[in-house]
Amino acid sequence: MPNLVLEYSNSVDERVNVQGLLEDLHQVVMTCGLFDIPSIKSRALRCHHWLVGDEGDSVDFIHISFEMMDGRTAEQKRELSRQLMDVLVAQASHVRSLTVNIRDMDRAWFQKVTN
């Protein structure tokens, strides 16, 4: 049940192939060996309004939020984070702020319905 959410400032659209970046990030998750491939979900969300420190909206960014069920080791999460960042740097090094955050989802509270 991993979810990759790629958030980016709308100024990034002009200089980065967001769909291509999303596909490459999705491929990293599919090939890392940690997840059931049909359960992997990736999406991109363009931000039209954002603020960064005292520079307002003049700082462009890409942020990856990655959520997965708990149970992976710290090393597995560190390696996945590194691989995702490698793709970001390769395709968007000119974007001022690149960040990746991995979070565990608690199985005890997670709910899912599929049809």
C-alpha positions, -999 to +999 in steps of 0.1 A: +000+000+000+028+025-007+018+060-018+042+083-035+030+119-037+051+144-057+042+180-048+057+208-068+055+245-073+038+255-105+070+272-117+086+237-120+062+228-148+082+250-172+115+233-166+108+197-156+090+170-174+068+162-144+051+132-160+084+117-169+098+124-134+067+107-118+071+077-140+108+073-132+101+077-094+073+051-097+098+028-115+122+031-085+094+020-061+084-009-084+119-022-087+131-017-051+118-051-041+099-039-010+064-038-022+036-057-040+037-040-074-001-038-079-004-019-046+020+009-055+003+043-062+021+074-074+006+109-082+018+144-088+001+175-072+009+209-086+008+237-060-005+270-071+000+287-038+030+283-014+053+302+008+089+295+018+104+314+048+106+351+041+110+346+003+074+339-003+066+321-035+099+329-052+115+296-042+105+267-064+104+232-049+097+195-054+088+175-023+081+137-023+060+123+005+062+086+006+039+065+029+042+028+034+030+002+059+052-001+089+077-031+090+106-020+068+140-015+084+157+018+088+183+008+061+155-001+036+139+032+041+172+051+039+181+033+006+146+040-009+149+077+001+184+078-015+172+063-047+142+087-050+165+117-043+190+104-070+162+106-096+151+141-084+187+154-086+192+138-120+161+154-135+156+186-114+189+197-099+181+233-110+150+234-087+160+252-056+145+229-030+143+191-034+131+170-005+120+134+003+102+122+034+093+086+041+067+078+067+053+046+081+016+040+082+003+021+113-014-011+103-037-010+133-054+022+120-052+018+083-084+011+064-088+001+028-117-008+005-112-021-030-138-032-056 
